[in-house]
């Protein structure tokens, strides 16, 4: 069960990355104004294109998950590195959190748990299929047709202009979700994403999102203490015929 | 689950029957639906250790549990009497069906073992009412049977708080599960142990409870939406049964364990 649950965080990474985006080329004011006037579909396409066509994107993320039973939500923080075509990394800042790397070139899928002093290693093709698709074929995300509509929402006590996207491509643990995305008004880069289903919702805030002109492949390198053990991670073997998503 | 608000510290009882009455009044009283949040760590024999977080909500014989790793919803499970539903979201796979005691999966026993501080479940309360009680280690010891489910021993501290529970499932191959109760804490819904530890088949599961509160019964969903592309197995299929046994840590041919 440990191996299975270890992988779930990777799906959140996929969710974060899938939801990334910004206007086409830069955060210049003129472009922002143009984007604001653009049709919702076009504006969202521009948002997504900027991230998925980047050499690398780095961001701090705050993820808040609601309690389906009505209790208080739960917040966690971490960092994401996304290198379209190459790989993806999510590192939790929480105590006992994981550091997950999917590296297409190295053909590896690594889950490091500092609390256990173990790095779980698997081949690239054992990484969740949605993550692999995100890395291998970011263009497919851009080609997907979202039904976007303008919608204002209250975020942290402030009304934000954003777009409601009705498409269930985000997979992960909320398959039938409605997604709302809004750009940071200062940079034009994506800042807030909410994915909500009938039972619960997840809010992701990208802080300090940076688009790099050149990928730093070292960002996908795990710096591990020398006494860390390596164990195999082969999640699909846990279930006959199971397919990681 | 517990606890009427006035049971902060129970006085030492002078006789077994008084200790029983006091325990039933404090720990087996009727209560409304409740929810909780906890950290869970699982250590399986020879397989290292894992951890996750769980949220649960329970109402009478029904229980819904959601497991998370980080902020990601990883697993849903529900139990309504003998009806079990498990969804492993990451794999888009699930299993549902009726648990059968003769196949080593007793739904109602599982329900109690999932929240073993909830002595108010009718079947459990009934067992306690009929159990033998004797002094033990400065406290008290209940011994009895839960219908056909198995034999149990419940030990109370000097103050009448649950300290440990041992349950041996019925049948020749009935396995034993042990439960240890941590010191009690005050929560919104009452006093319950701050942690619970289950031991069985070389595995140890520790639940550290962070939040325990009343819940609106209408917010408890036992049947989450199932996507059309998910692979749903029946519990009476070999794959479905194997999945449930793997999740519950049950050896083939063994008996229900949490």
Interface residues (C-beta under 8 A of the other chain):
Chain A: X1 X2 X3 X4 X5 X6 X7 X8 X9 X11 X12 X63 X64 X65 X67 X68 X69 X70 X71 X72 X74 X75 X76 X78 X92 X94 X96 X97 X98 X115 X116 X118 X128 X172 X173 X174 X175 X176 X197 X198 X199 X200 X202 X231 X235 X236 X238 X239 X240 X241 X242 X243 X244 X245
Chain B: X35 X37 X42 X44 X47 X48 X49 X50 X51 X52 X53 X55 X56 X57 X64 X66 X67 X68 X69 X70 X71 X72 X73 X74 X75 X88 X89 X90 X91 X92 X93 X211 X213 X215 X216 X219 X220 X221 X224 X225 X227 X231 X239 X242 X243 X246 X247
